[in-house]
Amino acid sequence: MNPVIVTFLGSRGPYPGSDDMPSVLISYGGKNILLDVSEGTQHRLLEVGKSVASINTILITHMHGDHVLGLIPLLQSRSLAGITTPTLVVGPAGIGTYLIKSFEHLYFYPEYKLVVNEVSNDKTCEGREDLIEPLKELTRDSGGAVSIVSTDCCKTIVEGPFKIRAFWVKHSIPTLAYRVDVSGAISICYVSDTATSDDVANVCSNVKVLIHDSTFGSDMSDKAREYAHSTATQASETALKCGAEMLILYHVSPRYKNTETLLNEARKIFKNTYVAEKYMKLYLIPNK
């Protein structure tokens, strides 16, 4: 079986002029999922040998600029390149309005079918197994270029070999995290921008890789609480609760020029921990 490849196109918190803000690519079997689209993401895609044509599924966690400001340019580039394959964008309620209004003000409209799948703001996941079912493909057959559909929290969206489950986490604005299961063999949880939460441990149980907000060190736990972020220690505690195989510290504040302190802090609790770096790749082989 071919490996699932996770490529970090950006890994740090926002900073003026930075080209290292959140975006992660998951690739398998010629299919690609993009998680968050910070400024300059399409340039970084080209740097790792991927074109905008290769992206058909985009998952947005929330509407802070360092996670979404590269989305409109990427969608427009697909039209400029003459790409006609459909695209799915999943995100919090309101992302559809953001895209439609942006298209209107920029005098641009996609020349391909764009499905915007808004996740409802019902934040309860427990006891919602009845909602786990695929997104109906017929939603892609609307007459207009852009369709806006709604999916309940924790419902599974099926896109090729990927099963995507969105769930809410605790941040300063409505924010999603995602569990992506690939071909029934590899599971990845992407949890960017969140205060520590038991919901993550519940939904991300037994994942192979947990990518988790680690904006601050434990010496700045007050700041983490104030801005609804996590410390490296809290991320490692969550990984332990999840039963994850690997933890990747993510969305690290640019104040940390040297990340060894955060790494050492996390490894005291969860040994198999690494710090995300721009262009870092993980090759994930299914367990035998």
C-alpha positions in Angstrom: 0.0 0.0 0.0 1.3 3.5 -0.9 2.0 5.8 2.0 -0.2 8.7 3.0 1.9 11.9 2.8 1.4 14.8 5.1 3.2 18.0 3.9 3.4 21.0 6.2 3.1 24.1 3.9 3.2 26.4 6.9 3.3 25.8 10.6 3.6 29.0 12.7 1.3 31.5 14.2 0.8 34.8 12.4 3.5 37.4 12.0 3.9 40.4 9.6 5.5 39.3 6.4 5.7 35.6 7.4 5.6 32.9 4.8 5.1 30.2 7.4 1.5 30.3 8.5 -0.9 27.4 8.8 -1.6 25.1 5.9 -1.3 21.3 5.7 -1.6 19.0 2.6 -2.7 15.4 2.9 -2.0 13.3 -0.2 -2.9 9.7 -1.1 -3.6 7.9 -4.4 -3.4 11.0 -6.5 -5.9 12.8 -4.3 -5.2 15.8 -2.1 -6.9 17.6 0.8 -5.8 21.0 1.9 -6.3 22.0 5.6 -6.4 25.8 6.0 -5.1 28.2 3.4 -2.9 31.0 4.7 -1.4 33.7 2.6 1.0 32.4 0.0 -0.2 28.8 0.2 -0.5 28.3 -3.6 3.2 29.5 -3.9 4.2 26.9 -1.3 2.2 24.2 -3.1 4.3 24.9 -6.2 7.4 24.6 -4.1 6.5 21.0 -3.2 5.5 20.1 -6.7 1.7 20.5 -6.5 -0.4 22.7 -8.7 -3.8 24.3 -7.8 -5.3 21.8 -10.2 -4.4 19.0 -7.8 -6.5 20.5 -5.0 -10.2 19.5 -5.0 -11.0 19.5 -1.3 -10.3 22.3 1.2 -11.0 22.2 4.9 -11.1 25.5 6.8 -10.9 25.6 10.6 -12.0 29.2 11.2 -12.2 32.7 9.8 -9.0 34.2 11.3 -6.8 35.6 8.5 -3.8 33.4 9.0 -6.1 30.4 8.2 -8.2 31.7 5.3 -6.6 34.7 3.5 -5.1 32.5 0.8 -8.4 30.8 -0.1 -9.8 33.4 -2.5 -6.5 33.7 -4.5 -6.3 29.9 -4.8 -9.9 29.5 -6.0 -9.4 32.3 -8.5 -6.1 30.7 -9.8 -8.1 27.6 -10.6 -10.3 29.6 -12.9 -7.4 31.5 -14.5 -5.7 28.1 -15.2 -8.9 26.9 -17.0 -9.5 24.1 -14.4 -13.0 22.7 -14.6 -13.0 20.0 -12.0 -15.4 20.6 -9.0 -14.0 21.8 -5.7 -15.4 21.2 -2.2 -14.7 23.8 0.6 -15.7 22.7 4.1 -15.8 25.3 6.9 -17.8 27.0 9.7 -21.2 28.5 9.1 -20.7 31.9 7.4 -17.9 30.8 5.1 -20.3 30.7 2.2 -21.3 34.3 2.7 -17.6 35.3 2.9 -16.9 33.6 -0.4 -19.9 34.9 -2.3 -19.4 38.5 -1.1 -15.7 38.3 -1.9 -16.5 37.0 -5.4 -18.9 39.9 -5.9 -16.5 42.6 -4.8 -13.6 41.1 -6.8 -15.8 40.8 -10.0 -14.9 37.1 -10.1 -16.9 34.0 -10.2 -15.5 30.4 -10.4 -15.8 28.8 -13.8 -16.1 25.4 -12.2 -18.5 24.0 -9.7 -17.7 25.0 -6.1 -19.6 23.3 -3.3 -19.3 25.2 0.0 -20.2 22.8 2.9 -21.0 24.8 6.0 -20.8 22.8 9.3 -23.8 23.7 11.6 -23.0 25.4 14.8 -24.4 22.6 17.0 -21.3 21.9 19.0 -22.4 18.6 20.6 -20.7 15.5 19.3 -21.5 12.9 21.9 -24.2 10.5 21.0 -24.3 11.8 17.4 -23.3 8.5 15.7 -26.6 8.5 13.8 -25.3 11.6 11.9 -22.3 9.8 10.4 -23.1 9.4 6.7 -21.6 10.6 3.5 -22.4 14.0 1.9 -24.8 13.3 -0.9 -23.1 13.7 -4.2 -26.3 15.3 -5.7 -25.4 18.5 -3.9 -22.8 19.0 -6.6 -25.5 19.1 -9.3 -27.0 22.5 -8.6 -27.6 24.8 -11.5 -25.3 27.6 -10.4 -21.5 27.6 -10.1 -21.6 27.9 -6.3 -23.7 25.7 -4.1 -23.9 26.2 -0.3 -25.0 23.1 1.7 -25.1 22.3 5.4 -23.7 19.4 7.3 -24.4 18.6 10.9 -21.5 18.6 13.3 -19.6 15.3 13.4 -21.2 13.9 10.2 -18.7 12.1 8.0 -18.1 13.6 4.6 -16.8 11.1 2.1 -14.4 12.4 -0.7 -12.7 9.6 -2.6 -10.4 7.7 -0.2 -10.9 10.3 2.6 -13.5 10.2 5.3 -13.6 13.7 6.9 -15.2 14.4 10.2 -15.5 18.0 11.4 -16.0 18.9 15.1 -16.0 22.0 17.1 -13.2 23.1 19.5 -12.8 25.9 22.0 -11.3 29.1 20.5 -12.0 32.8 20.5 -14.3 32.5 17.4 -16.3 29.5 16.1 -13.6 27.0 15.1 -13.5 23.5 13.7 -11.0 20.7 13.9 -10.9 17.7 11.5 -10.4 14.0 11.7 -9.3 12.5 8.3 -9.4 8.8 7.9 -7.6 7.6 4.7 -8.7 4.4 3.1 -9.6 2.9 6.4 -5.9 2.5 7.3 -4.5 5.9 8.4 -6.1 8.5 10.7 -5.0 12.1 11.2 -6.4 14.7 13.4 -5.8 18.4 12.6 -6.5 20.6 15.6 -5.3 24.1 15.0 -6.2 27.0 17.3 -7.9 25.6 20.4 -7.9 25.7 24.1 -7.4 22.3 25.8 -10.6 20.3 25.4 -11.8 16.7 26.1 -13.7 16.8 22.8 -10.4 16.4 21.0 -9.5 13.3 23.0 -13.0 11.8 22.3 -13.1 12.4 18.5 -9.4 11.8 17.9 -9.1 8.5 19.8 -6.4 6.1 18.5 -5.3 8.4 15.7 -1.9 7.7 14.0 -1.0 11.4 14.0 -2.4 14.3 16.1 -1.5 17.8 14.8 -2.3 20.0 17.7 -2.1 23.7 18.5 1.0 24.4 20.7 1.2 28.2 20.5 2.8 28.7 23.9 5.1 27.0 26.4 3.7 26.2 29.8 5.4 29.3 31.2 2.8 31.3 29.2 -0.3 29.3 30.2 -2.1 32.5 31.2 -1.7 33.8 27.7 -2.8 30.5 26.3 -6.0 30.7 28.4 -6.5 34.4 27.5 -6.4 33.8 23.7 -7.9 30.3 23.8 -4.8 28.5 22.6 -2.9 25.5 24.0 0.5 25.0 25.5 2.9 22.2 24.3 2.3 20.5 27.6 -1.5 20.6 27.1 -1.0 19.2 23.5 1.0 16.3 24.9 -1.6 15.6 27.6 -4.3 15.5 24.8 -2.1 13.1 22.7 -1.8 10.8 25.7 -5.6 10.8 26.3 -6.2 10.2 22.6 -3.9 7.2 22.4 -2.3 8.8 19.4 0.9 7.3 17.9 2.5 10.6 17.1 2.1 14.2 18.1 3.1 17.2 16.0 3.3 20.5 17.7 1.7 23.1 15.4 0.8 26.8 15.2 3.8 27.6 17.4 4.2 31.3 18.1 6.9 33.0 16.1 8.3 34.3 19.4 10.0 30.9 19.7 13.0 31.1 17.5 14.2 27.9 19.1 11.5 25.3 19.6 13.6 22.9 21.7 12.1 24.2 24.9 8.6 23.3 23.6 9.7 20.0 22.3 11.4 19.0 25.6 8.3 20.1 27.5 6.0 18.0 25.4 8.3 14.9 25.4 8.2 14.7 29.2 4.6 13.6 28.8 4.4 12.2 25.3 7.7 10.9 23.9 6.9 10.5 20.2 6.5 14.3 19.7 7.9 16.5 16.9 7.6 20.2 16.0 6.1 21.0 12.6 8.4 22.9 10.2 7.6 24.4 6.8 7.9 21.8 4.0 8.3 19.0 6.5 6.8 15.7 5.2 5.5 12.7 7.0 5.2 9.4 5.1 2.7 7.3 7.0 2.6 3.5 6.4 -0.4 1.6 7.6 0.2 -0.8 10.4 0.4 -4.4 9.3 
